[in-house]
């Protein structure tokens, strides 16, 4: 489907300046990374206005601009003047969705969204062409941009939906209208915005707010009572229709059985089993049999920072630094806790937990008290002090700064020998720097 500058102006009900016949393919909201031939959409925030970078975007190859201001347009390019660039981005995404003839799968939840999106895309790729929302583009801006740039020449779209407060997923669903709507899990996350676990549950349940859309819901079995009103649903995990049996985790990965079939994935994560079950539910809804995906599952590799295993010289390192909330941290601790070798835990703050932060970090310490074979536990950040105080099982260290932590690690590297070392914390803690430090130290010894 070919869209021109004139067609785009009609879609947006905007005023076109410049050539009417310029082909429009993809869009960008960042003048720093814009590619030749893209259309620049400058957004405004409380502390910035990207309209100031329109000249830069043209210089870097933007073929056109959607703008709330009138600016000089170079020859052979175009500008569409609109009332709101943010609303225009949403309108472009809506237009794209209305013209897509394939199946759309929407993914939401408190943890495992990106991994589930990546895994489901990987599995579906053996059945057809798949477009997935890039990276973690799941926000009020990121997801509309992902849809605006989605290919219509595919069979499946797999789109990640994120939210930090009530109402946000509802806004996204109005654009994406998925045929299959999946919630990975529900737990404490973004409590500064949602306020409580109940707020998290109903914020994510906005995935199902348009019953008239005739979608199929995929939900965790433990929330069947809460989401009883859904007319078409399939559930997984505890109390769900699809469950895993004989689950065994080791540093090599996880093996399990579903409906009599044995499966293996080379990622050592118990939480990932739930994500796999959710994906299996989607595949069943789409009419596929699980056995078809056995080999594809074995070949799946996690994205960076999500339970990625590095076999270093004297120990194994599990990099789970991409992010952390109580659900994902519990899963990571339980997974590594099941390893037969001794363990070292390096944990950073879980952020955005509001008034619940103290009790949720104390729970981390208490959970660690139940894990066998901990040789050393290192806690980093203001909030992890609560976990440090509630952990009383073995050698421990608290670092208020990253410098203190790295110095302690360097001085106590012998403690790591033969261990499984888990590193995890919220994105803002930047614990990937500790991963790089340890990998460098291991190579140097």
N, C-alpha and C positions, 0 to 999 in steps of 0.2 A: 504494500500500500504506500503510494508516494504522497507525501505531504509537502506543499510548497509554502512559501512565506504568505501568500494570499490566503490559502486554506487555513493556516495557523491564525491569521488575523481574524477570520470569520469565526473560528472556534472560540477565540478569546473575546470576541466583540470589541476588538481594539482598532486603533487607527494605524494604518500601515504607511510608513515612510520608506521609500526606496523601491528596489525591484520586487515585483509581485511573483516572479517565477523561480525564485531560488529554492532548491530542494532542502528540506529540513529533515535531519536524521536523528541527532542526539542533542542533549541539553547539558549544561553545566551551571553550577552556582558558585564556582570558585575560579576567579580570573587567573589565579596562580597556576592552575593545572589544566586550564582549558586547552582543548585540542583543535587542530585545524578543521574547520567546517562545522563546529558545534555552535549552538545558540546559547548565548549567555543570559541567565536570569538572575539579576542582582537583587538580593534580599536585604531587608532592613531589620536591625535589632535595636536593643536599648542603647548599645554603645558603638554601633557600627552602621554604615550604610554602603553597601557594595556598589551602589550607583556611581560612587566616586571612582570606581575601577573600570567603568565602561570603555574609556579610551584604551586602557591596557588590554582589555579583552579583544578589542578590534585589532590591535597591533599583533596580538599573539595568534590571530587566525580565526576569531569568531566570525561566522558568516552573518550573524544577526544578533539582535538584542531585544528582549522584552523588558520594557522600562516604564516606570512611573513618571519619568522626566523626558523632555525633548532634548536631544543632544545631536551634534553633527554626525551625520552618517557617511562614512567613506563610500566612494563609488563602488557599485557592484555588491553592496551589502544592504541590510534592511534594519529597521527598528519598528517594533509594534508598541504603541503607547497604550497602557492599561491603567486601571485604577489601583490594582494591587498585584504585585508580582508573585506574592505567596499564593494568592487565590488563583492566579493564572497557572502556576505550577500544578495545583490540584486539578484544574480544569483540563490541562493537557493529559494528566494521568487518567482522569475519568474517560476522556475520549479514547485513549489507548486501550483501556480495559474494555470499553463497550465494543471495540472492534476486534478483540481477541477471541478466537473460536475454539481454543483448546481448554484444558482444565486448569483451574487456579486452586492451589493449596495454600492456605494461610496458617502460619505457625505463631503461637504466642505462649506465654508461660513465665514462671518466675526464674527458671534456670534451664539451660540446655537448648535455648531457642536456636542459636546459631549452629550448634553441633547437629541438632535435628534437621535444620534446613539443609545443611551440607550433606548429611547422610541420606536424607530422602532424595535430594537431587542426584546424588551418586547412584542410588538404587534405580531411580526412574530412568536414568540415562541409558539403561539397557533396553528400555521399551520405547524410547523416542527422544526427540530433541527437548532439552530442558533449559529454561532461563531461571536463574535464581537471583534474588536480590543480593547485590555485591556486599561483601564484608558484613558489617552489622548495620547497614542502612535500614533502620527499622523505626525511625522517629517521625514526627509530624512533617519534617522536611525530607529526611532521607528516603522514606518509603515512597512518597509521591515521585521523587526524582528517579528512584529505581524503576517504578512502573512507567514513567514517561520515557525511559530509555530501554524498556523491554522490547524484545523482538517479537513481532507478530507471527514470524515464520517458525514457531516452535509448537510442541505438543503440550508442554506443561510449564506453568509458572509456579515456582515455590517462593513464597514471600514471607519474610519475617516481620512480625508486628510487635513493636515495643511500646511501653508506656511507663510513666513515672507518677501518674495521677489519674483519677477518674475522668472519663470523657475522651481520653486520647485515642484509645483503640476504636471507639465508636466513630471518631472522625476518619480513621484509616479504613475501616470496613466500608464506609460509604463510597470509598474509591475502589477498593480491591474486590469486594463482593466474591469471596472465595466459594468454590463449589464444595470443598472439604475444609473444615476449620478445626485445627488441632491445638489443644492446650497441653504442654509438656508436663508441667507440674505447677503446684501453687504453694507458695510459702512466703516467708518474710523477705521482702525486697522493697526498695524505694519507700520505706515507711515514712520518710519525711513528707512525701507527696500523697501516698495512699492512706496514711494515718494508722492503719491497723491491718491485721491479717484479713479481716472481713473486707476491708477496702481493696486489698490486693485481689481477693477472690472475685468480687463483683466488678472490679476494673477490668480484669482479664475476661470475665464472662460477657463483656461487651462484644466479644467475638461473635456472640450468638444473638445480638440485639435485633437483627432483621430476619425474623422467622419466615416472613413472606418470601425470602430469597431462595427457599427450598434447598438448603445446604445439608450436608452430612457432618455431624459433630463427632470429633474424636477426643475423648476426655479420660483423665485418670479415674479408675474405678472408685477410689476413696471419696470422690465428689459426686457420685451418682445421686445421692439423696439431695444435694444442693441443686444440681442441674437436672432434676427430674422432668422439668417442663419441655425438654428438647424432644421434638417428635421423631427425629432420625439420628440415632447415636450409636456408637460402638465404644467400648471402654477397655482399658488395659491396666495391668498392674494389680495391686492389692484390691480385691473384690471385683476386679474387672473380668470381662469375657475372655480377653487374651492375656495369659500369664506365662511367666518363664519358670521352668523347673530345673532342678539340679544346677543351680548357678554356682560357678567356681571362678574366683578371680586370682590371678597371680601377676607377677611383673611382666609376663608375656602377653597377657590379655585376659579376656573373659570368655568362658564357654557356658552354654546353657541350652535348654531344649524348649521348643514351642510346638505344640500340637504334634508331638512325637518326632519332630525333626531336630537334629543337633546342629547348633550354630556356633561359630567362633569369630571373635573380632579382636584384633591385636592392639587393643587399647585397654589398659588395666583400670576400668571404671565401672563400679556397680551402678552408678547413676545412668551410665550410657545404656544399660540393659533396658531401663524404662523408656529411654529415647528410641531405642530400636523397636520395642513393642509398639510405641506410638506410630512409628513409620510403617510397621507391619499392618497396623489397623488401616492406615491410609491405602496401602497396596491392596488390601482385601476389599475396601470400599470401591476401588477402581477396577476390581474384577480380576486381579492377579492372584496366583498361588505363591505362597511363601517360598517353596522349594526352588522357584526360578531365580531367587536372589541370593542363594547360599554362597556362591563363589564371589559375587560382587561385594557381599558383606565382608568377606575375608580381606579384600583388597582395599578397604576404606582406611584412609589415614586421617588422623585428626588435624585440625588447623593449629597453627602455632599457639602455644600457651594453654592448650587444653589437654591435660593428662598425657603430654608427649614425653616419651621415655628416652633418656640418653644413657647409654652404657659407657660410663667413664672408666678411667684406669682403675680406681680403687673402690668405686661405689656406683650405684645407679641413681640417676637424677630424674625426678618426675616434675616436669614443668607444667604447672596448672595456674599460671600467673595472669591469664587473660582477665579474669575478674573473680569476684567472690561475693556470695551472700550466704546466709545461714544454710539454705538447702544444699547448694553446691559444695560448701565447705564440709558439711556433715558427710556427704557422699564421698568426697576425696579422702577424708580421714578414715572412714570405714573401709574404703577400697585398699588403701596402702596398709591400713591396720591388719588386713587379712594376709599380707605377705608373710612368708615364713622367716625371712631374715630380719635383723634389727632395723629400727627406723630412726630417722632424724626428721623432725618437723620444723619448718621455717615458715611462720605465719605472720601476715601483715593485716592491718585493720580491714574490717568490712565496713564500708562507708554507706551513708544515706539511710541509717537505721533510726534516726531521730531519738526520741525518748526511750526507745526499746534497746538502744545500743548496749548499755551496760549489762543487762540481763542476758542478751544474746551472746555477748563475748564471754561472759562467765560460763555459759553452757558449753562453749568450745573447750575450756579448761576441764570441765567435768567429763565431757566426752573423751578427751585424751586420757583421763584417769582410767578409762575402761579398756584402753588399748594395750596389748601385751608387746613387750620387746622394744619399748622406746628407750633409746640410748641418750637422746638429747632433744630438747624442745626449745626453740628460739622464737621469741615473740617480739614484734616490731610495731611501734606506733602507739599513739595515745590510748586507743580503745583496747588494743591487745593487752594492755596492762591488767585488765580485768580477767582475761583468760590466764595470764601468767599467775595471778594471785590465786585463782581457783584450781590450778594444776599443781599437784603435790606428789607425783609418782616417781619422778626421776630427775636427773640433772636438767636444769633449765637456766635460761638467760633472757633478760629483758633489755631491749635496746630502744631508746627514745629516738635515736637518729640512725640513719642508714650507715653512716660512717662508723658508729659504735658497733653495729651489727657485723659489718664487713671485717672490721679489725678482729672481733671475737672469732668469726669463722676462720680467718687466716691463722689465728693462734691456736685453734682447736681442730684443725683439719684432720688430725689423726683419729678423732672421734667418729669421723664419717666412714672410715674404712669398713668395707663389707656391708654397709647399710643401704637401705632405700631412703632417699632424701626427697621429701615432698616440699615444694615451695608454692605457696598460694596466698593471695591477697587481692583486694580490690584494685581495679585498673589504676586508680590514682596513687597507689603505693609504689608503682613502677618496679615490682619485684623481678621483672625480667632482667634488670641490672644485676641482681644476685645470681640469676641463672648464668649470665654471661661471665660473671666473676668466677663462679665455681668451675665452669667449663675451662676458663683460662687457667685457673690454678691447677686443675687436673692435668691439663696438657703440659704445664710447666714442671710438674713433679716427675 
